[in-house]
């Protein structure tokens, strides 16, 4: 999520993806990723944003939020 909206992100960290697909890494709703990423933004001649691309280069950790007590 970015700015309250779902964002399309390409994950380039192949080893992490292999571990995730093999179910050795779990991500739950509310979790976040500590990662290194690259964001590319394209503009037209008037400075209006035309496109935005995000690529995750390396994932360092899955961040689990602290437990909430009711």
N, C-alpha and C positions, 0 to 999 in steps of 0.2 A: 504494500500500500504506500502511496505517496500522495500527500495532500488530500487524504480521504478517498482516493480513487485507486483502483487496481492499476498497476504499472507493468508493462511487458519488460521483462529482464532476461537477458541471455546469460547463462552460467557457463563460464569457460574453464572452471576448475574441474578437470576431468576425473582426477582421483576422488575428490569429494563426491562427485555425481555417481561414480561407480559404487562407493560405499553407501550412499543414499538409496540407490536402486536395489542394492543387495539387502536393504533394510537394516543395515548396521548403524545408521544414523536416523533418528526420529525427529520430526518437527511436529509440534502440536499447535493448534490455534492459539494465538497470543505470543508465540515465540518470535524472536528476532534473530537476525544473523549478524555477527561481527565479521565484516568482510572488507576487502579492498575492491573498489569498483571504478569504472571509467564511464563518464557521462559525456556524450557528444551531442551538441545542439547545433542545428542548422538554421540560418536566418536568410530572409530575402534581402533585397537591396534597401528596403525601408526599415530594416531591423526587426521585422516581425518574425517570431519563431515559426519555422516550418516543420521541424521534426526534432525529436529528442530520443536518443538511444542510450540505454544503460546496459553495461556488460559487467558481470561480477568476475573479477580476475582470480581472487583467492578467498575462500571462506575459512575464517580462523576458528569460529566457534558458534554453536547455537546458544542463544541467551534465553534462559527460561525466566519468566517473570516471578517475583517473589510470591509466595502463597498468600492468598487473601483470606482473612478470617471473617466469618459472617457475623 
